């Protein structure tokens, strides 16, 4: 049984929007430890989606969008 999860074709526009909503930045000194880990989790998803999108580009699953 293959447990690999295959995502649908991703959009760079979606990843860019998520990147703006959840930017990669240092935590605030006022953030609790729980808030820090929560934000790390959000960012981890965006990093995963970007890597998956890059892999899809290499495999010709998606084509690069021209802006």
Secondary structure, 3 states (H helix, E strand, C coil): CCCCCCCCCCCHHHHHHHHHHCCCCCCCCCCCHHHHHHHHHHHHHHHHHHHHHHHHHHCCCCCCCCC
